[in-house]
Amino acid sequence: MAGIIDTIKLAGVLVLAIPPALAGLSLLADGERLVGGALIGLAILLVLVEQLLTTPSDVPGLVAKRVAGAVAKEPESDSETDE
């Protein structure tokens, strides 16, 4: 379920990031390298922050993953039982 929520969050950020990226590409094509590059950088920064930043709403999911990983470890196989 966390995968679906992450996908929806990414789609929401892309809704905000795509317009400045397109405007930046347009300005780059017109020769405005500084403003165009800044807008493209802003769009990239928006996506990176959304992917890398841990918000308070993400903490319970991270804790649950760690607990589930600690509880459900793979059993070690004994060489004697494999023979």
Beta strands, then each sheet from edge to edge (+ up, - down):
end
